[in-house]
C-alpha cells in the first residue's frame, strides 16, 4: 500500500474527485481523506495517477508504504 500526501483538498467533493482520478488511472483505492490517500498501484500506474491528480488541481506525493492490506 502506498500513502499519498495530497494538497488542494478541502471537502468531500475533493475526496470524491481524487478517488475518481486515482481509479481512472489504475490505482486500487483503499482510503481517501482530505489531504491523503492509501492506494495500491503498479510502478507504471502510480506516476500517471500522480500526474493526473496534479492536472486536476491536487498535487500529490508519495509519503511511504505501509504493510496494511
C-alpha positions as MATLAB code, in Angstrom:
seq = 'XXXXXXXXXXXXXXXXXXXXXXXXXXXXXXXXXXXXXXXXXXXXXXXXXXXXXXXXXXXXXXXXXXXXX';
ca = [
       0.000    0.000    0.000;
       1.302    3.449   -0.844;
       0.484    6.503    1.224;
      -0.098    9.728   -0.702;
       0.023   13.270    0.634;
      -2.399   15.341   -1.439;
      -2.589   19.130   -1.476;
      -5.568   21.240   -2.505;
      -8.274   19.130   -0.886;
     -10.791   20.806    1.399;
     -14.097   18.906    1.291;
     -15.988   15.708    0.481;
     -16.289   16.757   -3.168;
     -12.484   16.834   -3.328;
     -12.356   13.355   -1.798;
     -14.751   12.006   -4.446;
     -12.851   13.739   -7.267;
      -9.485   12.415   -6.078;
     -10.871    8.880   -5.710;
     -12.249    9.033   -9.252;
      -8.983   10.288  -10.741;
      -6.970    7.611   -8.953;
      -9.306    4.806  -10.010;
      -9.434    6.053  -13.603;
      -5.654    5.842  -13.768;
      -5.341    2.287  -12.496;
      -4.935    2.689   -8.752;
      -6.791    0.441   -6.323;
      -8.014    2.898   -3.696;
      -8.186    1.722   -0.086;
      -8.961    5.087    1.502;
      -9.166    8.770    0.597;
      -9.417   11.548    3.165;
      -8.875   15.272    2.929;
      -5.121   15.572    2.423;
      -4.230   11.911    1.983;
      -4.957    8.607    0.316;
      -3.881    4.982    0.589;
      -3.598    3.220   -2.753;
      -2.158    0.167   -4.412;
      -0.848    0.802   -7.921;
       1.742   -0.615  -10.272;
       5.036    1.168  -10.880;
       3.611    2.292  -14.221;
       0.197    3.406  -12.935;
       1.354    5.425   -9.936;
       3.246    8.154  -11.865;
       0.303    8.507  -14.265;
      -2.125    8.809  -11.356;
       0.062   11.431   -9.634;
       0.303   13.432  -12.871;
      -3.472   13.239  -13.348;
      -4.056   14.441   -9.782;
      -1.752   17.415  -10.354;
      -3.575   18.244  -13.585;
      -6.887   18.107  -11.695;
      -5.540   20.602   -9.136;
      -4.483   18.167   -6.428;
      -0.686   17.910   -6.426;
       0.364   14.753   -4.628;
       3.474   12.965   -3.484;
       4.182    9.576   -2.010;
       4.790    9.598    1.697;
       5.778    5.960    2.043;
       4.393    2.461    2.125;
       2.515    0.602    4.770;
       2.176   -3.112    5.354;
      -1.594   -2.927    5.758;
      -3.553   -4.758    3.041;
];
